Amino acid sequence: MKKASKQRLEIYYFGKGALLTLITIPGLFFVFNSLQKQMPAWSTKFCWPFFCLIAFLILGAIVWTSWRECKQAVSIQRLTDELAQQVNQEQGHTIEWQHPVDQRVATLTKQFNQVITRSNQLHQQEEETKSSRDEMMTNISHDLRTPLTAIIGYLGLVVMQKDQLSTADRNKYIQTAYDKANQMKTLVEDLFEFSKTQLQNASLNITEFSVGDLFAQLLASYEVEAQEKGIELTYLIEPRLIIMEGDSDKLARVLMNLINNAFKYAKGATFIKLTAQVRPNDQVEIRVTNDGESIPQDSLDSLFDRFYRVESSRNSKTGGTGLGLAIVKGIVEQHHGQVKVESSQEATSFVVSLPIHQVATNDDEGESVSD
């Protein structure tokens, strides 16, 4: 607040107090003077001392009221100036000054600081989202450019050196280009699936399904791959029949991503086990457990971030896109559930907690529950 503005307010309110004093004291003097004429005996003993006491109290009340009003006006003016200053700033700062007299101004300042703090948080989240989006675009460009460059290179060799190439080399180059194209296709599909999990109004096809049937179908599709890698696939349901609500196709995608993750990254694993249990508060806990190499503790909190890999290199030889677990998290959250990972030297478990019954919200306009 500018010093000149503060001085003007002080002059106004103390001038107002002085004016009230000039009006009140002569009026009081007139009243007591009249009483002295009408009651001489009383006025001789009490009138003027009483007049002085009343005049002193009135003068004190005027001075105190003027001081308080001035402080309040200064506070409001200062708060107004602070608000005007904050409006012109990209990111606001809280007001540290508190009013010592008027609690209303102090409460208003506190509420304003809460608004500014929340606004700063939203601004920071927006900046983080922007930075994350830029990083995501960089990663997408990297992951798409790498196989695309290989495809162009190998097909270019086939086209430009078709007369010099042997049949074996030609077939090798074409096969490599085909494999890279499939790698790009997988990335594009994962990006599409990931983008759908980020939509707040994404629709789910909610139906009732048996968890045991879902487990059996999934493990049957991985039977050949498991035999080739010497991994035992098992599942356990407790109780034996669990019927829950959800988008069975999307939840199957969750389990497929977790099983694929175990196949790719669980070095030395001898088994992959799926378990499901009914927990309190109508929750179903699903675990995908393997006994492969444990995950470093400092990586556990970042596993579900998009494009995050435990390996330091982004050119993962495992062929993963870095979106599998981010898709898992997105689908689980769409079902109002939670996912976490537990890892030790004995086993690593991805734990998915889902409600048995899906409660429709305003954002779930496309959802339906079958009878």
Phi, psi and omega in degrees: 000135181291145182295322181295321179294320178296318180295321179297318178295318179297317179298320182296310186286325177284331172294322176297319178295320179295321179296317177298323179295316180296332179276319188283313185298311176300323178296317178296321178298319179297319180296312182292327178294322177293319178297323181297324180288324183279326181233079184299321182295314181293318185292330181295321183274322191240338193299303186287321173300319179294321178300316180297320179295312180297317180299320179295316179296316179296317179297318178297319179296319179295315180296316181296317180296317180296318179297317181294315179298323179295315179298318179296316180296319177298319180297312181295320179296319180294317178297320177298316178297320179297317179298315179298322179292320182293327181300326183273359180261146179293322179225120186285159176241145181290157179268117184278336186285137179241144181277128185278349187249302187265112180291337178296318178293321178297319178295318178298319178297318179298315179295321178297318178297324177295319178296316180296317179299315178295320178297319178296321178296316179295321178296317179295319177297322178296319178294320178295321178296319178296315178297319179294322178294318178297319178296321179296317179297322178296316180294320178298315180300318180296312185289333177277323183292323184299305178291328180295319177298319179295319179299311180298319181296310182291318177293327176297320177298320180294320182287313187279334182241034185298330180278334182270339185282142172282164180299321181295316179294318180299315180296323179295316181294318180295319179296319179296316178298322179296317179297318179294324178295319177295325177297318177295319179300317179298317179297315181297318178297319179293321177297319179296316180294319179296318180298325179291327179288342182270352180280127182291331182256023180296136183270148177239141176269086186281125176221170173268138180210161179268126179296321180298317178297320179297316178300313184298317180295319181293312183294329177296325181285344180255006186299314182295313180298321179295319178297320179296327182263001179068036181247133179270129179254125178219164173214156181217129180244133179220111358292172188297333179240114176240117176253124180224169180255143178165175174277100187298326179294316180290321178291329173296323177297322177301309182292323178298317179296322180289322178292316177300321179298320179293318178298320187279320193248344182276080183295133178079010182290142176249345177210155170230122185237132176255129177230152177219134179222146174274124181253170177302162179063032176055048177247142174252125178257118179249131180238137171244108190243140173221160181253028180281193181301136184289160179267133178304141183299327182285355178258350187298319184287344184254357187301326185268005174285144181295140179068006179280135173228145178295328178293146180289331181272140176280342177276071184290129178287348179284346178085006180286152180270347183083009180247351186303311182284332175294323176294318177304310181299317181297315181293318179298317179292328174297331178268014178061035179244188180223153178224142178212173179230140175236130184220133176218182179294334182278318186198160174237130182232130169264121189249120180247124177249123183228145175288144178296321181247134179269126179264121181291139176240180180295335181273355184256044185298329183272001186273151176212150180243126181283153178285000000 
